[in-house]
Amino acid sequence: MSAVAEDAVGLDAEALREEIKSKYREVATDPHGVHHFHTGRFLAKHLGYDDAFVASLPDVAVESFAGVANPLSLRLLAKGERVVDVGSGAGFDSLVAAHLVGPGGKVIGVDMTEEMLAKSRSTARKLALGNVEFREGLAERLPVEDGWADVVISNGVINLCPDKKTVFSEIYRVLRPGGRLQFADIANGKPVPESAMRIVDLWTA
């Protein structure tokens, strides 16, 4: 995240990250607790994910899912495609993508929360999936080589990043020429006062 973007709104980006980590740490370790958003199988069904495939997954693979929509519904992934999941959380969208691209494809999930990464990695091992891996990193500094991905997906994450220009630049960097971005997110149609943008709690509430 650039210092210029942080200074422009007077937001402490590191404090925001720590608050986001705290909230999603709870979703990883206590998925059935009280959260201000829906999670798990109920949410996956509500957002239109394939019922049969979701039913085939163990609870641990679905219970911490906390997306806002279904980015994979925008266009079907093809067998053999390479996918980056920005803000992969507990790995649900990455697991769905790994199923769609098949053994000849590859999925890299990127997340900054240790507990989410531990859960996604454990689930991938449990399911013996060799075509998905999870890397620690930020949306603003993706740990993926230039031009690697056919598709970048993201679900409810970009709205939490103050420096969206850098996030989209990183997505562009890791996409191959002609690659595509499929993301679901929350957008505000009205201007936000700068004073409100400095309040970390409003970013995550």
FENSUL-V232780 format. One record per residue. PHI is phi in radians with two decimals (none if undefined). PSI is psi in radians with two decimals (* if undefined). D_CENTER is the distance of its C-alpha to the mean C-alpha in Angstrom with 1 decimal. Layout:
BEGIN
phi:psi:d_center
PHI:PSI:D_CENTER
PHI:PSI:D_CENTER
END
This chain:
BEGIN
phi:psi:d_center
none:2.35:17.1
-1.39:2.54:20.6
-1.11:-0.58:23.3
-1.07:-0.78:24.6
-1.15:-0.65:21.6
-1.14:-0.78:21.7
-1.18:-0.55:25.5
-1.05:-0.62:25.4
-1.94:-0.02:24.1
1.18:0.48:25.3
-1.72:2.37:22.0
-1.45:1.70:21.5
-1.11:-0.61:18.0
-1.19:-0.68:18.3
-1.10:-0.68:19.4
-1.09:-0.79:16.4
-1.04:-0.74:14.0
-1.14:-0.65:16.3
-1.17:-0.72:16.2
-1.11:-0.78:12.5
-1.00:-0.75:12.8
-1.07:-0.81:15.7
-1.13:-0.76:14.3
-1.45:-0.31:11.4
-1.08:-0.73:14.0
-1.12:-0.68:16.0
-1.15:-0.60:13.6
-1.27:-0.76:13.5
-1.58:-0.39:17.3
-2.42:1.15:18.5
-1.11:-0.38:16.4
-1.73:0.19:19.6
-1.34:-3.01:20.5
-1.55:2.06:20.7
-2.21:2.84:17.6
-1.54:0.29:17.6
-2.58:2.78:15.3
-1.30:2.75:15.6
-2.49:2.98:13.9
1.26:-2.68:14.8
-1.12:-0.66:17.1
-0.99:-0.81:18.4
-1.16:-0.78:15.2
-1.02:-0.72:14.5
-1.17:-0.76:18.1
-1.08:-0.56:18.1
-1.60:0.05:15.3
1.51:0.36:17.3
-1.23:2.72:15.8
-1.06:2.03:18.7
-1.03:-0.76:20.7
-1.14:-0.75:22.4
-1.20:-0.76:19.5
-1.06:-0.70:17.7
-1.11:-0.46:21.2
-1.35:-0.25:21.6
-1.51:2.55:18.8
-1.20:2.78:19.8
-0.95:-0.69:18.9
-1.06:-0.43:17.0
-1.42:-0.29:14.4
-2.08:-0.50:13.9
-1.07:-0.50:15.1
-1.74:0.19:12.1
-1.14:2.27:9.9
-2.48:0.76:9.3
-1.36:3.10:7.9
-1.95:-0.27:10.3
-2.90:-2.84:11.4
-2.13:1.61:11.4
-1.14:-0.38:10.4
-1.33:-0.20:12.3
-1.41:-0.23:15.3
-1.19:-0.62:15.8
-2.87:2.33:17.3
-1.13:2.39:17.8
-1.27:2.55:16.7
-1.73:2.67:19.9
-1.00:2.38:21.2
1.53:-0.10:21.0
-1.28:2.70:18.1
-1.87:2.26:15.9
-2.24:2.41:12.1
-1.97:2.25:9.4
-1.86:1.88:5.7
-1.47:2.02:4.4
1.35:1.00:2.7
-1.30:-0.22:3.5
1.00:-2.35:5.7
-1.38:0.03:8.8
1.73:0.09:8.1
-1.02:-0.93:9.2
-1.10:-0.61:7.8
-1.14:-0.67:8.7
-1.18:-0.71:12.0
-1.08:-0.78:12.7
-1.10:-0.72:12.2
-1.08:-0.66:14.5
-1.12:-0.74:16.9
-1.25:-0.67:17.2
-1.44:-0.30:17.7
1.31:3.12:20.1
-1.05:-0.46:21.7
-1.42:-0.16:22.4
-1.72:-3.09:18.9
-2.63:2.43:16.2
-2.21:2.30:12.5
-2.04:2.04:10.9
-1.66:2.38:7.7
-2.13:2.22:7.3
-2.58:2.79:7.0
-1.88:-0.09:9.9
-1.74:2.09:11.0
-0.99:-0.75:13.8
-1.18:-0.64:14.1
-1.16:-0.74:10.6
-1.10:-0.73:11.4
-1.06:-0.71:14.8
-1.21:-0.77:13.9
-1.14:-0.71:11.8
-1.17:-0.73:14.5
-1.10:-0.72:17.2
-1.15:-0.74:16.1
-1.06:-0.70:16.0
-1.15:-0.74:19.5
-1.06:-0.66:20.7
-1.53:-0.01:20.0
0.96:0.78:21.5
-1.61:2.03:18.9
-1.63:-0.06:19.9
-1.88:0.30:17.6
-2.42:2.41:14.2
-2.44:2.76:13.6
-2.17:2.21:11.2
-2.05:2.49:11.9
-1.36:2.32:12.0
3.06:3.07:11.3
-1.91:2.68:10.4
-1.07:-0.51:8.9
-1.40:-0.23:12.7
-2.52:1.28:13.9
-1.19:2.26:12.0
-1.44:1.04:14.0
-2.44:2.46:14.7
-1.24:2.76:18.1
-1.01:2.37:19.3
1.14:0.36:19.3
-1.36:-0.65:17.8
-1.62:2.44:15.4
-1.38:-0.60:16.7
-2.46:2.42:13.5
-1.99:2.30:10.1
-2.08:2.73:7.5
-2.79:2.57:4.7
-2.45:1.73:4.9
1.25:0.57:6.6
-2.08:-0.73:5.5
-1.07:-0.55:8.3
-1.10:-0.37:10.9
-1.53:-0.06:10.6
-1.79:2.07:11.7
-1.11:-0.68:15.5
-1.66:1.30:16.0
-1.18:-0.52:14.3
-1.04:-0.75:17.0
-1.18:-0.67:16.0
-1.05:-0.85:12.3
-1.19:-0.54:13.8
-1.13:-0.70:16.5
-1.16:-0.72:14.2
-1.06:-0.77:12.6
-1.07:-0.69:16.2
-1.10:-0.74:17.4
-1.46:-0.23:15.4
-1.40:2.45:16.2
-1.24:2.79:19.7
-0.97:2.24:22.3
1.51:-0.05:21.8
-1.22:3.04:18.2
-2.40:2.72:15.9
-1.93:2.25:12.7
-2.20:1.89:11.4
-2.39:2.64:9.1
-2.06:2.43:9.5
-2.82:3.13:10.0
-1.85:2.28:12.9
-2.20:2.52:15.8
-1.83:2.17:19.1
-1.48:-0.04:22.2
-2.07:2.65:24.5
-1.05:2.49:25.1
-1.86:2.19:23.9
-1.04:2.50:26.7
-1.03:-0.59:26.1
-1.07:-0.64:27.3
-1.25:-0.59:24.5
-1.16:-0.32:21.9
-1.50:-0.11:23.3
-1.63:1.88:22.6
-1.02:-0.71:19.6
-1.04:-0.56:19.8
-1.23:-0.44:19.5
-1.23:-0.52:16.1
-1.92:-0.09:14.7
-1.42:*:17.3
END
